[in-house]
Amino acid sequence: MGHQNRKSGVELIKILSVVLIALCHAVPENPFTLANGLTYIDGTATDVPQFIAVSFIGGAGLIGDVIFIVCSSWFLLDSKKISVSKIATMILNVLIISLIFMSVILALGYKLTPMTIVKQVFPTIFQNNWFISYYIVFYLLHPLFNLIIEKLDKLTLGIAAALLFFHCSILLYALGAAPSTNKFLCFVNIYFVVAYFKKYGQKACASKKLNVILCISSAVLYIALRLLLNYLGLKIDYLHDRMLGYVHIHCPLLIVFSLSLFNLANASTWHNKTVNYLSSLSLLIYIIHHNNLFAEYIQPMWYPFFLEAVGENYFVLSVLTLGVIYFVGSVILASAYRFSIEILVKKLSGKIELGVMKIIDKIKKSRNRGQQITL
């Protein structure tokens, strides 16, 4: 189904997820000292009201990640096979955009180490965009997950989903650290939870009242959790620098919020071409707006300039404004890329898919001949 025909309610929350991710990346990742001497350190407890507000913005990207995973999971559950052309397009887009950013950085006179250049040439392997790298593997394996899910009855699927949820969103979550190498398992956790409710929780998914209650209550509890963690982090050393660890993609409240929000969006049937088009740019916007070289060399220079122009008393407003600029700028660049370079990328991806299918056909024919000879 083309993006023009998809439910715009769902596409709208996918846009929301990318906006939240762009806002998140407008927050300084490294310690940032204002002119008044106060230093903002992302992910740590603070008693400065402005910093608390900015820390909420800093965690917004993780909310966006979970929303995007939930949306993708729902539709991938109906998929029976992998699109080689889709995978090739994603990998090529990441590579080309990475090389474009590297060329710009080098043209500006920055010196890059050989290892940095290698990472730009192999951006997916080195996770220059960690979410995209995990998403590609997630997409490659989803037919296997679907095969497993189809073989499980209601009770067994419920147990499998519950065990994954217990491991990721209870045990790992209790440690208060970012999932790190367990991020992919957290993707799978969300996939199986969504699978259970899609197959056996239709009544719950269709209940507007229930999903409104779950959406609002999980959002309120999330805010309360963050404020409580910040308060406790000022008093308990172990919690001091774990503010983002407890609101990462394995956070149970974010999973409940995202699934209930999706159910509400999926219940609507309206269509809007502009909304659906913007949503189709989601992965491009993600790749473009937070390139690792841009984040390392350019972004830190923007904060003093931007804050000086806006004023240090408006730290929250300046971060929000910068996030909006990132998003709007990335939409423009993604659109330009879509109607220029990506046209060639998709043609190349199509040829790659044809080549892969020919190889697969040859392997099948060779195997069939071998079986006939054996018989």
N, C-alpha and C positions, 0 to 999 in steps of 0.2 A: 504494500500500500504506500503510495507516494505521500510525502509530508503534507501536501495540500489537503488531503482527505482525512487526515487524522483529527481526533477530537481536540479542539483548541483549548479546552480546559486543561487537559493533560500537558499539551505543548506549552501552555502558559506557566505551569509550575516548573517545567524544565527550564524555561527562561529565567524564572525566579531563582532556580538553583545556580545558574551561571552568574546572575547578578550578585548573589550572596558570595560566591567564590571570588568574584572580582573585588567586592568590598573587602573581603578578608585579606586579599593580597595588597591592599592599599595600606595595611597596618605595618609599621616597621618590624621587620623580623629580628633585627639586631638591636641591642640597647640604644635608645635614642634619648639624648639629653636636650631638654628645652632650655631656652635662654634664662629661665628662672632657676635653673639648677636641678629641677626634678627630672628623673630618668625613667622612661617607660621601658619595661622589659617584658616582652610578650610571653604569656603563659605563666606569669608569676602573680602571687597575691599582692594586693596593693591597698593602701588606705586613701588614695587620691581618687575622688569621684570621677574625674575625666578619664583616668586610666582604666577604671572599672568599666566605664561605658565603651572605651576603645577595645577592651579585652573581649566584650561581647561581639564586637564587629570582627575581631580576630578569629573568633570561633564560628562565624557565620558560614565560612567556606565548608566546614565539616557538615553543617546542616544541608548545604547545597549538594555535597557529595552523596549523602544518604538519600536525598530526594531523587537524585539522578539514578542511583543504583536501583531504587525501588521501581521507578518508571521503566527502566531498561529491563529489569527482571520480569515484570508483568508481561511484556511483549515478547521477550526471548523465550518464555515458557511455551509459546505457540510455534516456535521455530524448530524445524526438523533437521536443518543442515546449516553448514557454515557458508557464508558468501565469501569466496576467495577474493573477489574484487573489492568487497568492503574492507576486508583486513588489509589488502595491499594499499588501498586508498588511505587508510588511517596511518599506516606505517610510513608511506611516502610523504604524506602531509606533515607528519612530525619531523621527518628528515629534512624536507625542503625548507620548512619554516625555521628549523634549527640552523641550517646553513645560511639562510638569509640574515638571521640575527647575527651570526658569527661574522659574516661579511661586513655588516654595518659596524659592528664593534671594532673590527680590524681597521676599517676605513677611518674610524674616529681616532685611530692612533694607539689604541690599547694593545698591550702585548699579552698574548695568551701562551700558556705553557703547552708543551706537546700533549700532555694528558688531557688538558681542557679541550684541545682541538679534537682529540680522539673521542671524547664524550659527546662533542657536538656532531661528529660524523656518525656515531652510534647512539643517538639520543634515547631510543626505546630500551636498549640493553642496559644503559646506565641510569635509566629512570629520571631523565631530566624533567619530565612531567610524570610524577609518580602515578597519578590517577590514570592517565592514558595507558601507561605500561601495564598496570594491573587490569585495566578494562579490556585491553587486547587479549590477554591471556584468559580472562573471564569469558569473553566472547568466543574464543577458540574452543573452550571446554564446555560451553553451555549445552551442546547436543548430548554430551555424555551425562551431564546432570539431568537432562530431560529424560534420557533413557532409564536412568536409575529411578527417577520420580515416577515414571509410568509403571515400573515394576512393583512399586510399593503400594500397599493398601493404606487406608486412612490411618489406622493405628500405627503402622510402621513408619509412614511418612511423618506423622505427628511426633513419634519418638525421635526420629532422625533430626527433625527441625528443632525439637526441644533440647537434644544433646548439643547440637551446634550452638544454639542460643545460650545454653548453660556455660559452654566452654568460652565463647567469645564475649557475651554480654553480661556474664556473671563473674566467672573466674578471672579472665583476663582483665575485664573492666575493673574488678575490685582492686587490682594492683595499681590502678591510676596512671599507668604509663600508656603512651601511644602504642598501637598494635604492632608497629614496626614490621617485622617479617610475617606477622600474622594478618596483615592487611588483606591479603587475598582470601584467607579463611573467613574474614569478616564479610567480604563480598559474598562468599558461598553461604554464610549464615543468613544474610538478608535474602538471598535467592530462595533458600528452602523455606523460610518463614513466609515469603510472598507466595511460593508454590502451594503451601498448605492452605492458606486462606483463599487462593484462587480456585483450588480444586474442591475444598470442603467447607469453606467459610463464606459461601456466596451470600447467605442471609446477613451475616455481619458486615460484609463489604457493601451490601446494598442499602444498609440502614443509615439514612441521613442523620437521624437523631444520635445514634450511637457514635458515628464518625465525627460529628460536630463536638460531642462531649469529649471523645478521646483526643481530638485535635487541640481543643482549647485547654483541657486539663494537662496534657503532656507539655504544651507550650508554657503554661504557668509553672508547672513543676520543674521544667528545665531552667527557667529564670530563677526560681527559688533555689535550685541546686547550685547554680553558678554563684549566687550571692552567698549561700552557706559555705561553699567551698572556699570562696575568697576570704570569708570571715575566719574559718578554721585555718586557712593557709597562713594567716598572720600570726597564729598561735602555735601551730604544729609544723615543725621543720619538714617532715616527710611530705606534707601537702603543699608546701610553699610554692614549688615550681611544677606542680602537676595540674594546673588549671585547665589546660587543653587536653591532657590525658583522660580526664573524666568526661569529656564531651566530644570524644572522637567518634569515628564511624561505628564503633561497637556499643555506643551509649544506648541502652534500651529505650530511653525516653525519645531519642531522635528517631529510632526505628518505628515506634508507635506513632509519633507525630507524622512522619513521612508517609507511612502506609495509610493512615486515616485521611491525610491531606490528598493523597492519590485517589482514594476511594471517592471522595467528594468531587474531585476534578473529573474523574472517569464517569461519574453519573451524568455529567452534562453532555449535550450532543451538539452544541453550537460549533460552527466552523468559521475561522477567520484566516484568510490567506497570509496576511502580514504576520500574525502571531505564529502561524505554522512555519513560515519562511525563517523568521528569527530563530525559532527553535531548532530548525535544521542546521543552523550555524553553530550550535552549542559547542561541539568538540573543537571547531576551528577557533572560536572565541577563547576557549580554555587554553589551547595551545599558544595562541598569539599573545594573550594579555600577561602571561607570567613566564616568559622565557628565562632560563636560569642565568644567562649572561646579562640580560637586561636587569634582572633582580640584583645581580652582584655588582655591576659597574655603573649603571645609570640610576636605578631606583633610589639608592641611598643619597644621591645628590639632589633629588627632587624634594626630599622632606624639608631641609633647611630653607630652600628657596620658597616652597609652597607655604610653609608655616610662617615665614617672615612676611609673606604677602597677605596671608589671612589673619595671622595673629595667634600667638601661643595660647591665648585664652579661649580660642576656638579650635582646640586640638581635635575634638570629636567631629566638628563640622568640616574641618580640613580633610580628615581621613575619609569621611563620607563623600565629599566633593571629588577627591582624588579617585576614589573607587568608581564613581559615576563616569569620570573622564576615561578611566581604564576601560570600562565596559563599552561606552559609546565609541571610543577610538578603536577598540577591538572589533566591534560590529562593522564599522566602516572598512577596516582592513580585511576582515573575513569576507565581506561582500566583494571587495575588489579581488581577493584571492579566488573566491568561488567562480567568478566570471572570467578569470584569466588562467592562472596556473593550474587550478584544479580541473579545468576542462581537459588539459593535457594529461593530468594525473589519472583521471578516470578512464581515459582512452588507454593509457598504459596498463592500468589495473585490469581492464577488460581483456587485454592481450595476455596478461599474466594468468588470468583465470582460465582462458582458453588453453594456454600451455599446460597448466596444472591438470585440467580435465583430460587432455590428450595423454598425459603421463599416466593418470589414474586408469584410463581406458586400456592402455597398453598393458598395465600391470594386471588388470582384471582378465584380459584376453590371454595373457601368458599363464595366469593361474588356472584358467579354465582348460587350456590346452594340456597343462600338466596333469590336471585331474582326469581328463579323458584318456591320456596315455596310461595313467595308473590303472584305470578301469579296464 
